[in-house]
Amino acid sequence: MSHSAPDGGPTPHDVDAVTGQIGRRPRGLRRVAHRCPCGLPDVVETAPRLEDGTPFPTLYYATCPRLTSRIGTLEADGLMREQTERLESDPDFAARYAKAHADYLAERDAIEPLGTDVSAGGMPTRVKCLHVHVAHTLARGPGVNPSGDEALERLDAWWHAGPCVGPSADGSGGSETPPTG
């Protein structure tokens, strides 16, 4: 299986997989930013503007339903609140988080400047969405986003049950299979 189209963008199989994962055709999809160990996309990079011109500041988007479910559990367990409180009490964490914000803006603006300092996930003053931070960490690697690093360390192996989506009856690869585990 090819991991990208000849132009570096997603393959038709990737688009079908992401469609199955999120339950609709992806908007603004630029490329697969990270693949699950099962080989399917689990994080995609989106364009700073959608096809209709609407600004879309979330550069990295987690797509795997098993991954996003587990991140949601961390949110429900209070990790966002804990990390937001640490922004006030832990200068090192706050500095690394501010750097993640600056890096995120630079990456997005290198594609297309939106003319705003709004990044995603509450950066740099609060932790609002762990999904954004885990996606950022998976896309760019450990050390780029302390919130994503910590959340990822707390997640179990969401891929162990196998692919979250499988081939559809027509062979297109886009129908969702029920998550197990």
N, C-alpha and C positions, 0 to 999 in steps of 0.2 A: 504494500500500500504506500502510495506517495504521501509525503507529509505536507506538501504544498503544491499549488498549481504552478505552472511554469513562470508566472509573473510574481510568485511569492505569496499570493493570496490563498484563500482556502480552496480546497478541491470541492467538487460537487458532493462527494461523500461527506466532507466536513460540514458543509451547509446542511445536508440532510440530517446528520447526527445532531447538530446544534438545534435544528428545527424540532427534532424529537425530544431533545433535552428540555427546551424552554416552552414547547407547545405552540410555537408560531415561527414564521420565518424571521431570522435575525435581521435587525436593521443596522445599517452602518458597519457591517462586518468587514474589517480590513484583513485580518489574519488570525490564525490560531496562535495564541501567545504561550500556551502551555498545554501539554497532553498528559492525560491521566496515564498511569502505568499500563492500563489496558489498551492504550493506543488512541483513544478517542479524545477530542478536545475537552478540556475542563475549564479553560479560561480563553476568552477571545479578546482581541483588541478591536475597539470600535472607533469609527471616525469621530472627530470632534464635532462634526455637523452631520446630521442625518441627511438622507437623500433629499428631503424637502427643505433643507436649510436650517432646521431647528438645531440650536446648540445642544450638544450632548457631552457634558464634561466628564462623564465616566469613561475613562480610556480602557480600563481592564474590567471585564465582566465575567464572573463565574457562571458557568452554564450547567455543569453536571448536577443533576438533582440530588444525588447522594451527598456530594460535597456541600451543596448549599443547605441541605437539611441539617447536616452536622454543624455547620457554621451557625445556623439559626438556633440550635440548641445552646451553643456557647453564648449567643446573645441573650437568650432567655435565662441562662444561668448567671448573668450579670457581668460578663467580661467587659462589655463596652463601658459600663459604669465604673468598674475598677480601673480601667485604663484611663478614662477621662479624669478621675480623681488623681491618678499618678501624674498627669500632665502638670498639676499644681504642686505636687510634692517631690517629684523625681526629676531634677534638672537634666540629667543625662537622657532619660526617656523622652522628655519634652524636646530636647535639642535634636535627637535622632528623628522624632516625629516631624518636627519642622523641616528637617532636611528631606524627609520623604515627600512632604508637601511640595517643596521647591523642585525636587527631581521630577515629580509627577507632572507639575506644570510645564517644566522644560521639555519633557518627552511629548506631551500633548501639543504644546505650542510649536515644536519642531515639525509636526504634521500639519497643523493649521492653527494659528493663534486665534483664540476666541476673544481676546481683549478683556479677560477677567482673571482675577486671582482666586476664583472658586475652583477647587480641584474636585475632590470627591471624599465621601466617607467622613465628613466633618473636619477634615484637616484644615488648618493646623491647630484649632483651638479645642476640639472635642473629638471623641471617637463615636461616630454615628452609625457606621455600617461595617461590620467585620467582613462581610462578603467582599467589599471593595479592597480591604486591606489584605485579605488572604489572596485574592486575585492578583494584587500588585506583587506580593511576595512570590507567588508561583510564577508569574510572568518574568520578573526581573531577578529572582534569586534571593537567597537569605541575606539579611543585612541591609536591604534597601528600605524596609518598612518595619519598625519594631512592633507595631500592633499586629500586623500580618504574621510576623515571625512567631510571636507568642501564641497567637490563635492556632496557627498551623501545627505548632508543637503539641497542642492539646487535642488535635483531631486524631481519630483512629484511621486505619487504612480503608477509606471509603471505596476503594476499587477492588477489594478482596472478593466481593460477590460476583465479579465479572462486569462486562460492559453494562452501562445504565440504559442504553438503547441498542436495539438490534435491527437486523434487516426487516423491512416491511414485506408484505405478501407479494408486492410487485417487484421486489428486489432493489428498491431505491435506497434502502438503509436508513429510513427516517422514522419508523414507527417506534414508539416508546414501549419498552418492556417494563413491567412493574418492578420498582426497586425492591431488593431483598437485602435487608441488613444495613 
